[in-house]
Amino acid sequence: MSGAAGHADEPTGPPRWWLNFRLAASFLTLLPLGPRAIVPARVNMESFGFFPAVGFAIGAALALEDRALAHLFGNSVRSLLVIGSAAVLTGALHIDALADTADALGAGRDRVRALEIMRDSRIGVFGAFAVALWLALEWSALASLHGTQRAIALYAAFGLSRWTMLVTAWHMDYLRPAGAGSFLSRDSEPLNLRRACLLTATALIPVLTWRTWSELLLAATLALAARGFYRRWLGGVTGDTIGAAAVVVEAAVLVAATAHPLR
């Protein structure tokens, strides 16, 4: 991530919130938005509270792309193109995390072996199956949605999934000295989680319905379930397990958007 090291002086120039947002975007996407200058370590840590804002921005951009593609393609093709665009935009970072975590599950209760597997860049049978299942769920769910409901589902899925990264990591031990999740810090966590919750609540206001309320509840439930599972399985989290939780929530929100209201 840009600006991993830091100086004691505060950066000058853009507002602090904009710098935080750019740092978060440079972490979650391939967009070259990170500042050229080195920024203080604490500013890097603060930027993770902006993960939901980046997620909702990604979802909004994908919804706009989907609307433009509607003039050329039907739902099925558009859905595949939008999912592909999301993978390219994010560098498939969390899809890779899902594959690594699924492969590590094959080690069962062997914590050391599981962590070794997650460090291996190769994808095994469990990982390939998990990615295929995830892709099928996202594509089939999105393909069954239409109009405004489709746009809101994309917006909510990408925003809520990035919010749950903060929830999943809250007060969990990070199991590697360095890596994608080494931003975890007991000092920055309270501020980041409060900021992430505030940004998420604010971003959902324009699309707040019973459905988005239920999707928020689902996302929170899955994040809490992931926390409990990771604590029992590994005793903490890694960047891979946090990323895997995010894409599971992303797919779950899209699937939930297709559900019919109970009568």
N, C-alpha and C positions, 0 to 999 in steps of 0.2 A: 504494500500500500504506500502511496506517496507520503513523504514526510514522516517516516517511521521514527527517525531520531529527532531530537529537539534541542533548542537553545533556551536560555532562561528568559530572553526578551519576548514580549508579546509581538505577534506579527502585525504589521501595519498595512493599511490598504482597505480591503473589503470588510464589511461588517462581520462580526464573529459568527453569527448564525449562517451566513452565506458560505464562509470558509468551512464550517462544520458540515454543511450540506454537500459541498463539493468533495470533501474528504470521504464522506459516506458514499457518495455516488462513485467515486473512484475505486472504492473497495468492492461495491456490489455490481458494478458494470465495467465494461471495457472502454467507456467514454474517458477521454483524456482531460478530466476536469480537475484533477489534483493540482494544488499550487506548485509552482516551480521552486519556490523557496522552502527551506526546511522550517517546519513549525514545531512549537513546543509539544512534548509528549502528552501533556494534559489536554491540549487542544485535539490531538488525535483521539484520545480516549473519549472526550466529550462528543465527538462526531458520531459515535455509534448510537447515540440517542436519536439521531436523524434517520436511522434505517427505515422506519415506517414511511417517512416523507418521501424517501427515494423509491420505496416500493409502490406507493400510491402514484407517484409520477410515472413510473414504468407502466403501471396498469392503465393510466390515462393515455399514455402514448400508444399503447397497444390497442386501446379502444378506438383511438383516432385512425390508426392504421387499418383496423378491421372495418371501420366505416368507409374508408376510401376503397378498400378491396371489394366492398359489397357491390360496386358498380361493374365488377369484372367476374366475380366468382360466387358460387353458392356457399352455403354454410360449411359444408365439409371441407372443401379446399381452403377456404379462408381460415378455418380453425387450425388446420395443419400449418399454414403459412404464419399465422400469428404465434403459435407455439414455437415454431422454428425461429422466428424473429426474436422472441424472448430469450431463447437459448443463446443466440448469437450475441445479443445485447449484454447478457450477463456472463458471457464466456462459459456457459454451461457449468458454472462453478458449483452450484448446489445440486445439479443432476449428478455430477461426479461424486459429490459428497454422499448422495443417496446410494450410489453404486458401491462405494467403499464401505459404508456402514452396513449395507446388506451383506456384502462379502464377509465382513467381520462377524456378523451374526452366526456364520457357519462355524465359528470357533467355540460357540456355546459359552460356557462360564469361564473359559480360559482368557482372563483379562489381558495378560501379556501378549498372547498370540493374537487376540483381537486388535490390539493397538499396532502390532507389527503388520497385520493385513491392511489396516487403514493407511499405513505409510507406503504400501505397495501401489504403484500407479496402474498396475494391470487390473483388468476387470474380470471377475470370475463368473461362474454360473449364477450365483445368487444375485450378484450385482446386475448382470444383464437382464435377469428376470424382473428385478425390481424396477429398472428403468423402463422396460417394455410395458409393465403393468401401469406404471405412472403415466407414461405417454398415452396409453390406451384410455385411461380414466380421464385425463385432461382433454384429449381430443373428442371422445364421445360426449363428455359433459358439455363442452363448448359448442359442439356441433348441434346439440339439441336446444340451444338457447337462441333467442331472436331479439332484435331491436334493442330497446333500452335495457332490458333485463340482461342482455349479453354484455353490454358495455359496463354496467354496474358490477357484474360478476368478475370481469377482468380487473376492474379498479379495486374491488374489495379483496380479491384473492391475492394479488401481489402486495397490497399494503398490509393486510393482516398477517400474511406469511412472514414478512420482514419484521413486523412487531413481535411475533412469537419467538424470534431469535433472541430478543432481549429477555422475554419471559422464561424461555428454556434455560438460558445461561445464568439467571439470577441466583447469586450466592452458591453457585456450583463450582467445585474445584476443576481447574483446567489441567488436563493430564499431560500436557507437553510444555516444555520450556519456551518454545517459540512455535509460531504457526498462525493460521488464519484466525484462531480464536484467542490468541494471546493478548488481545485487548482487554480481557476480563480483569477487572481491578475492583477490589472491595471499596476503594475510595470513590471511583467514578460510577459504580453500579447504581446507587440510589438516584443520582441526578439523571443518569441515562434512562432508567426505567420510568421515572416520573415524566421526563420529556417525551419518551416514546408513547406513553399512554395518553398524554395530552395531545400530541400530534395526531394519534390515531383517532381519538374521540372527535377532534376538530375536523379531520378529513372525512369522517363518516357522516357528519351532520347533513351535508347536501343530499345524501342518498339513504337517509335513515328510514327504514321500514321494518316491519316484523321480520322480514327475511334477513336483512343485514344485521339485525339484533341477534338472530339465531346463528348467523355465520360468525359473529364475534364471540358468542358463547362457545360455539364449536371449536374455534381457533384456540381459545383460552383452555378449554378442556383437553384438547390434544397436546398443547404445550405442557400442561401440568402432568399429563400422563407420560409424556416423553421424559420429563424431569425425573419422575419416579422410576421409570424403566432404566434410564441411564445411570442413576445412582445405584440401583441394585446390580446392574450388569457390570459397569466399569468403575463405579465409585466417583464419577464425575463426567465431564464432557470434553470433546475435542471440537475443532473447527468442522470436521466432517459430520459429527453427530448433530451439531447445531444446524448446519446446512441441510442435513437430511430431514430434520424436523420441519424446517421451513417449507421444503417442497411437498412434504406430506400434507401440511396445512393448506398449501396452495391448491393442490388437487382436491382436497376435501371440501374447500369452500366452493370450488367450481361445481363439484358434484352436488353439494347442498343447494346450490342455486337452481338446480333442476327439479328439486323436490316439490311436490304439490302440497298445499296447506292441508292440515288435518281438518276433517269435517266432523 
